[in-house]
Amino acid sequence: MTRNHSCHLLIMLAEVSDPRNKKGQRHPLAAMLTLTVVGLLCRQRSYTAIAKWARLHPELRQVLGFTAKQTPAASTFHYLFRRLDITG
């Protein structure tokens, strides 16, 4: 990356293609990916830990772009990351 080129994490994560069926999407992909990154930075090392930590910080819900009343459960992260293409 050059000095004149900068990137924003949320913009980069918004470019990831969503492998989920549109019918079952409750949480925006970029919000889930960003929550995962933020959770990992805050030393949450599992889907369960990230989900619990997010519920303890409800102010993150709107800031990260979630539209549902609650942040995702651990199982939602599990199903997403099982289907996400990490090579492409």
LUMLO-259771 format. One line per 4 residues: number of its first residue (from 0); for each residue z, x, y of N, C-alpha, C, O, CB. Coordinates in pm, whole numbers, plus 50000, padded with zeros to 5 digits. Glycine has a CB too. Example, Ala and Ser with C-alpha at 12.3 -4.5 7.8 and 13.67 -1.06 7.14 Angstrom:
// LUMLO-259771
0) 50780,51319,49431,50780,51230,49550,50780,51320,49670,50846,51424,49668,50905,51131,49553 ~ 50708,51285,49775,50714,51367,49894,50787,51290,50003,50804,51341,50114,50572,51408,49940 .
This chain:
// LUMLO-259771
0) 50000,50085,49883,50000,50000,50000,50000,50090,50124,50074,50188,50129,50123,49903,49999 ~ 49919,50058,50220,49912,50136,50343,50012,50083,50445,50071,49977,50427,49770,50134,50401 ~ 50029,50158,50551,50120,50115,50657,50075,49984,50721,50158,49902,50760,50131,50222,50764 ~ 49946,49964,50731,49893,49845,50796,49895,49723,50706,49871,49611,50751,49752,49870,50843 .
4) 49923,49744,50579,49921,49633,50484,50065,49606,50438,50132,49696,50388,49828,49663,50362 ~ 50110,49484,50455,50242,49450,50406,50230,49325,50319,50134,49250,50329,50342,49427,50524 ~ 50328,49306,50235,50327,49187,50151,50466,49125,50150,50567,49193,50167,50280,49220,50007 ~ 50468,48999,50130,50592,48923,50125,50610,48877,49982,50517,48827,49920,50590,48803,50226 .
8) 50730,48893,49929,50756,48859,49789,50715,48716,49757,50652,48691,49654,50903,48879,49758 ~ 50751,48622,49843,50719,48481,49817,50568,48458,49810,50520,48377,49731,50780,48392,49924 ~ 50493,48529,49894,50347,48514,49894,50290,48572,49764,50202,48512,49702,50284,48585,50017 ~ 50341,48687,49724,50294,48749,49601,50324,48661,49480,50239,48644,49393,50358,48888,49583 .
12) 50444,48605,49473,50481,48521,49360,50406,48389,49359,50384,48330,49253,50631,48496,49361 ~ 50365,48342,49476,50288,48218,49484,50149,48234,49424,50084,48135,49391,50277,48172,49630 ~ 50103,48357,49409,49971,48383,49352,49971,48385,49199,49864,48389,49138,49919,48515,49404 ~ 50087,48383,49138,50096,48383,48992,50048,48248,48941,50089,48143,48990,50241,48412,48943 .
16) 49959,48251,48840,49908,48123,48788,50013,48057,48699,50083,48123,48621,49775,48146,48709 ~ 50022,47927,48713,50124,47849,48644,50072,47805,48508,49972,47733,48501,50166,47726,48729 ~ 50137,47846,48398,50091,47810,48264,50137,47671,48218,50098,47624,48111,50139,47913,48165 ~ 50219,47608,48298,50277,47480,48257,50181,47364,48279,50094,47369,48366,50407,47454,48333 .
20) 50199,47261,48199,50124,47137,48214,50171,47069,48343,50291,47060,48367,50143,47043,48090 ~ 50078,47023,48424,50114,46959,48553,50210,46842,48534,50296,46818,48619,49987,46910,48624 ~ 50196,46771,48425,50278,46652,48400,50426,46686,48390,50511,46607,48433,50232,46584,48272 ~ 50459,46802,48334,50599,46835,48312,50662,46925,48416,50776,46969,48399,50612,46899,48182 .
24) 50591,46952,48525,50645,47044,48626,50744,46972,48717,50710,46877,48786,50531,47104,48709 ~ 50866,47021,48714,50969,46964,48801,51002,47060,48915,51038,47017,49025,51095,46930,48721 ~ 50990,47188,48887,51024,47291,48985,50902,47377,49015,50828,47413,48924,51141,47379,48933 ~ 50880,47409,49143,50766,47495,49177,50779,47633,49112,50888,47691,49107,50756,47510,49331 .
28) 50668,47684,49061,50668,47812,48993,50718,47924,49084,50801,48005,49043,50529,47844,48943 ~ 50668,47931,49207,50708,48038,49299,50859,48035,49324,50922,48140,49333,50631,48027,49432 ~ 50916,47917,49334,51060,47905,49356,51138,47956,49234,51239,48025,49249,51098,47758,49385 ~ 51090,47923,49115,51158,47970,48994,51148,48122,48980,51246,48187,48944,51097,47902,48869 .
32) 51031,48177,49009,51014,48322,49000,51100,48394,49104,51162,48496,49075,50867,48360,49017 ~ 51103,48339,49225,51184,48400,49330,51332,48392,49296,51406,48489,49316,51157,48332,49465 ~ 51376,48279,49245,51516,48265,49204,51549,48367,49095,51658,48423,49095,51545,48122,49154 ~ 51458,48390,49005,51480,48488,48899,51498,48627,48958,51589,48700,48920,51363,48487,48799 .
36) 51411,48665,49050,51421,48797,49114,51552,48810,49190,51622,48911,49176,51302,48821,49209 ~ 51586,48710,49269,51710,48714,49346,51831,48718,49253,51926,48793,49277,51719,48592,49441 ~ 51828,48639,49147,51937,48640,49050,51954,48776,48985,52066,48825,48970,51914,48536,48943 ~ 51844,48838,48947,51851,48971,48887,51905,49074,48986,51982,49162,48948,51713,49015,48837 .
40) 51865,49062,49111,51918,49152,49214,52068,49134,49234,52138,49226,49276,51845,49130,49346 ~ 52115,49014,49203,52259,48985,49215,52331,49000,49081,52439,48945,49060,52280,48842,49268 ~ 52270,49076,48991,52328,49115,48862,52348,49000,48763,52438,49004,48680,52459,49180,48886 ~ 52264,48900,48773,52264,48792,48674,52161,48832,48569,52043,48842,48601,52230,48651,48739 .
44) 52202,48855,48446,52116,48919,48347,52064,48828,48237,52010,48877,48138,52189,49030,48286 ~ 52079,48699,48251,52027,48607,48149,51984,48478,48217,52020,48451,48331,52134,48579,48038 ~ 51907,48399,48145,51865,48269,48198,51988,48184,48231,51993,48118,48335,51774,48195,48098 ~ 52084,48187,48143,52206,48108,48163,52281,48155,48287,52327,48074,48367,52297,48116,48039 .
48) 52295,48286,48302,52366,48340,48417,52294,48306,48547,52358,48270,48646,52382,48492,48403 ~ 52161,48317,48548,52085,48284,48668,52099,48136,48701,52120,48100,48817,51936,48321,48650 ~ 52089,48050,48601,52101,47905,48624,52239,47870,48678,52250,47792,48773,52074,47828,48493 ~ 52344,47926,48620,52481,47898,48667,52501,47951,48808,52559,47883,48893,52586,47960,48571 .
52) 52454,48071,48832,52469,48135,48963,52398,48052,49070,52450,48033,49180,52413,48280,48961 ~ 52279,48003,49038,52203,47922,49134,52276,47792,49167,52273,47746,49281,52063,47890,49078 ~ 52341,47733,49069,52417,47608,49094,52537,47633,49184,52583,47543,49255,52463,47545,48962 ~ 52588,47757,49181,52701,47793,49268,52656,47824,49410,52739,47836,49501,52775,47913,49210 .
56) 52525,47836,49431,52469,47868,49562,52364,47764,49600,52245,47795,49605,52408,48011,49563 ~ 52406,47640,49626,52311,47533,49653,52226,47556,49778,52119,47495,49792,52385,47403,49667 ~ 52270,47642,49868,52193,47671,49989,52059,47739,49956,51966,47736,50036,52274,47759,50084 ~ 52050,47799,49839,51927,47865,49797,51817,47766,49761,51698,47797,49770,51955,47955,49678 .
60) 51857,47648,49720,51761,47548,49672,51649,47525,49773,51532,47536,49738,51831,47417,49642 ~ 51682,47492,49894,51581,47463,49995,51513,47591,50044,51391,47592,50064,51644,47388,50113 ~ 51588,47696,50062,51533,47822,50113,51424,47876,50020,51323,47929,50067,51644,47927,50129 ~ 51444,47863,49889,51349,47916,49792,51235,47820,49761,51139,47857,49693,51420,47951,49665 .
64) 51244,47697,49809,51134,47603,49793,51149,47503,49679,51050,47444,49636,51012,47677,49772 ~ 51271,47483,49630,51291,47382,49526,51288,47244,49590,51334,47226,49703,51426,47405,49452 ~ 51234,47149,49518,51223,47013,49569,51315,46915,49497,51343,46807,49548,51081,46967,49559 ~ 51361,46951,49379,51452,46866,49302,51594,46882,49357,51623,46975,49432,51448,46902,49150 .
68) 51681,46791,49318,51819,46793,49367,51899,46911,49311,51993,46958,49374,51889,46664,49331 ~ 51860,46959,49194,51929,47072,49133,51830,47181,49098,51711,47155,49076,52006,47028,49007 ~ 51880,47303,49093,51798,47416,49050,51779,47407,48898,51851,47332,48832,51863,47552,49091 ~ 51685,47482,48843,51653,47470,48700,51768,47510,48608,51853,47592,48641,51533,47556,48669 .
72) 51767,47448,48491,51862,47483,48385,51811,47607,48312,51695,47645,48327,51881,47364,48285 ~ 51897,47669,48236,51859,47790,48160,51741,47763,48068,51653,47848,48054,51979,47840,48078 ~ 51737,47646,48006,51627,47615,47915,51492,47609,47987,51389,47640,47928,51653,47482,47844 ~ 51493,47568,48113,51370,47563,48191,51315,47704,48211,51194,47726,48199,51395,47495,48328 .
76) 51402,47799,48240,51360,47938,48252,51306,47989,48118,51204,48058,48113,51478,48027,48299 ~ 51376,47955,48011,51334,47998,47878,51192,47952,47847,51109,48032,47805,51431,47946,47772 ~ 51165,47825,47866,51032,47770,47836,50925,47828,47927,50813,47855,47884,51033,47618,47848 ~ 50959,47848,48053,50862,47906,48146,50824,48048,48105,50705,48080,48093,50917,47905,48288 .
80) 50922,48132,48083,50893,48272,48054,50833,48293,47915,50772,48397,47890,51019,48353,48068 ~ 50850,48197,47826,50780,48203,47698,50630,48185,47717,50551,48241,47642,50835,48096,47602 ~ 50592,48107,47815,50451,48073,47836,50382,48158,47943,50260,48162,47948,50438,47929,47873 ~ 50458,48225,48027,50402,48302,48136,50326,48424,48086,50376,48499,48002,50511,48344,48232 .
84) 50206,48444,48138,50124,48558,48100,50163,48678,48186,50129,48683,48304,49972,48525,48115 ~ 50233,48773,48127,50281,48888,48204,50176,48998,48218,50197,49094,48291,50405,48946,48140 ~ 50063,48984,48150,49961,49087,48158,49855,49056,48262,49785,49147,48307,49896,49104,48024 ~ 49842,48933,48300,49732,48894,48386,49767,48870,48524,49680,48837,48605,49668,48780,48336 .
